[in-house]
Amino acid sequence: MEPRIDLMQNAFGTKLAKRLYAVHTLVQPALPHSLQNLVMLRASQINGCGNCIDIHSKEAAAEGETATRLNLVAGWRHSTVFTEEEQAALALTEEATRLADASTGVSDETWARAAKYYDEDQLIALVTLIAMINATNRMAVTLNQLGGSYEPGLMAAVVS
């Protein structure tokens, strides 16, 4: 499989990536950066986006996330390495990413669990982060952006 379009080599794609990254910079101060990495990694796993899995797992590792936690993100419900706050965010991530799989969308139970740990600004940031990574996953999968060659720090360098 070859990439259909390399977003980082296309002028319009680079402009778009910069705009998406700008939204992410608004979210960054509202949530712990380690949590953001976990959320982006989990949504990317659900969406089967090898490019984004590559980016977010390597960025998280470079920022000090442990291999154990990274390896267990997909099985977070059956592990002991995530805090209750992280579990609430991962549950919200899963339900918001799989909207079509449930007639109710995000359940009241999942929302209440997240609201127990995050204030309104953090919840808005979390929902925005989930929406943005899902949009990015869909673009990358559609355009066959492949994972495997990402080097930590590259994304920030490209979109800065």
C-alpha positions as CSV (number, residue, x, y, z in Angstrom):
1,M,0.0,0.0,0.0
2,E,1.3,3.4,-0.9
3,P,0.2,6.8,0.4
4,R,-2.4,8.4,-1.9
5,I,-1.3,11.9,-0.9
6,D,1.5,12.8,1.5
7,L,-0.1,15.5,3.6
8,M,3.2,16.9,4.8
9,Q,4.5,17.2,1.3
10,N,1.4,19.0,0.0
11,A,1.1,22.7,0.6
12,F,-2.6,22.6,1.3
13,G,-2.2,19.5,3.5
14,T,0.5,21.3,5.5
15,K,-1.7,24.3,6.0
16,L,-4.5,22.1,7.2
17,A,-2.2,20.2,9.5
18,K,-1.1,23.5,11.0
19,R,-4.7,24.5,11.7
20,L,-5.5,21.2,13.3
21,Y,-2.4,21.5,15.4
22,A,-3.4,25.1,16.4
23,V,-6.7,23.6,17.9
24,H,-4.5,21.1,19.8
25,T,-2.4,23.9,21.2
26,L,-5.6,25.4,22.7
27,V,-6.4,22.0,24.3
28,Q,-2.9,21.3,25.7
29,P,-3.0,23.5,28.8
30,A,-6.4,22.2,29.9
31,L,-5.4,18.5,30.3
32,P,-2.3,16.6,31.4
33,H,-0.2,15.9,28.4
34,S,0.2,12.2,29.3
35,L,-3.6,11.9,29.2
36,Q,-3.7,13.5,25.8
37,N,-1.3,11.0,24.5
38,L,-3.4,8.1,25.9
39,V,-6.6,9.5,24.4
40,M,-5.1,10.1,21.0
41,L,-3.5,6.6,21.0
42,R,-6.7,4.9,22.0
43,A,-8.8,6.6,19.4
44,S,-6.2,5.8,16.7
45,Q,-6.2,2.2,17.7
46,I,-9.9,2.0,17.4
47,N,-9.8,3.6,14.0
48,G,-6.9,1.4,12.8
49,C,-4.8,4.4,11.9
50,G,-1.2,3.1,11.8
51,N,0.2,6.5,11.1
52,C,-1.4,8.1,14.2
53,I,-0.6,5.1,16.4
54,D,3.0,5.4,15.4
55,I,3.1,9.2,16.1
56,H,1.3,9.1,19.4
57,S,3.0,6.0,20.9
58,K,6.4,7.3,20.0
59,E,5.7,10.9,21.2
60,A,4.3,9.4,24.5
61,A,7.4,7.2,24.9
62,A,9.7,10.2,24.2
63,E,7.8,12.1,26.9
64,G,8.4,9.4,29.5
65,E,5.4,7.2,29.2
66,T,6.2,3.6,30.1
67,A,6.2,0.7,27.6
68,T,3.8,-1.2,29.9
69,R,1.2,1.5,29.9
70,L,1.5,2.1,26.1
71,N,1.2,-1.7,25.5
72,L,-1.9,-1.8,27.7
73,V,-3.9,1.1,26.2
74,A,-5.9,-1.2,24.0
75,G,-6.7,-3.3,27.1
76,W,-7.1,-0.6,29.6
77,R,-10.3,-2.1,31.1
78,H,-8.3,-5.2,32.0
79,S,-5.2,-3.6,33.5
80,T,-4.0,-2.0,36.7
81,V,-1.8,0.7,35.4
82,F,-4.3,3.5,34.6
83,T,-5.7,5.9,37.2
84,E,-9.5,6.3,37.6
85,E,-9.2,9.7,35.9
86,E,-7.5,8.1,32.9
87,Q,-10.0,5.3,32.8
88,A,-12.8,7.8,32.7
89,A,-11.2,9.7,29.8
90,L,-10.5,6.4,27.9
91,A,-14.1,5.3,28.3
92,L,-15.3,8.7,26.9
93,T,-12.8,8.3,24.1
94,E,-14.1,4.9,23.2
95,E,-17.7,5.9,23.2
96,A,-17.2,9.2,21.4
97,T,-15.1,7.4,18.8
98,R,-17.6,4.6,18.2
99,L,-20.7,6.8,17.9
100,A,-22.2,4.7,15.1
101,D,-21.9,1.5,17.2
102,A,-24.4,2.7,19.9
103,S,-27.7,4.3,19.4
104,T,-27.2,6.4,22.5
105,G,-23.8,7.8,21.5
106,V,-21.9,8.7,24.7
107,S,-23.9,7.2,27.7
108,D,-24.9,9.3,30.7
109,E,-22.9,6.9,32.9
110,T,-19.7,7.5,30.9
111,W,-20.3,11.2,30.9
112,A,-20.9,11.3,34.6
113,R,-17.8,9.3,35.2
114,A,-15.7,11.8,33.2
115,A,-17.4,14.8,34.9
116,K,-16.5,13.3,38.3
117,Y,-12.8,14.0,37.5
118,Y,-12.8,16.8,34.9
119,D,-14.3,20.3,35.2
120,E,-16.3,21.9,32.3
121,D,-13.3,23.4,30.6
122,Q,-11.4,20.1,30.8
123,L,-14.4,18.2,29.4
124,I,-14.7,20.6,26.5
125,A,-11.0,20.2,25.9
126,L,-11.3,16.4,26.1
127,V,-14.3,16.2,23.7
128,T,-12.4,18.5,21.3
129,L,-9.3,16.4,21.5
130,I,-11.3,13.3,20.8
131,A,-13.1,14.9,17.8
132,M,-9.8,16.2,16.4
133,I,-7.9,12.9,16.6
134,N,-10.9,11.1,15.0
135,A,-10.9,13.6,12.1
136,T,-7.1,13.2,11.8
137,N,-7.5,9.4,11.9
138,R,-10.1,9.4,9.2
139,M,-8.0,11.7,6.9
140,A,-4.8,9.6,7.5
141,V,-6.6,6.2,6.9
142,T,-8.4,7.5,3.8
143,L,-5.1,8.9,2.3
144,N,-3.1,5.7,3.3
145,Q,-0.7,7.6,5.6
146,L,1.5,4.8,6.8
147,G,3.0,4.2,10.2
148,G,6.4,3.0,11.1
149,S,8.9,5.7,10.2
150,Y,7.8,8.5,12.5
151,E,10.5,10.1,14.7
152,P,9.5,11.9,17.9
153,G,9.3,15.7,17.5
154,L,8.8,15.6,13.8
155,M,5.2,16.6,13.9
156,A,5.9,19.7,16.0
157,A,8.7,20.7,13.6
158,V,6.5,20.3,10.5
159,V,3.5,22.3,11.8
160,S,5.4,25.0,13.7
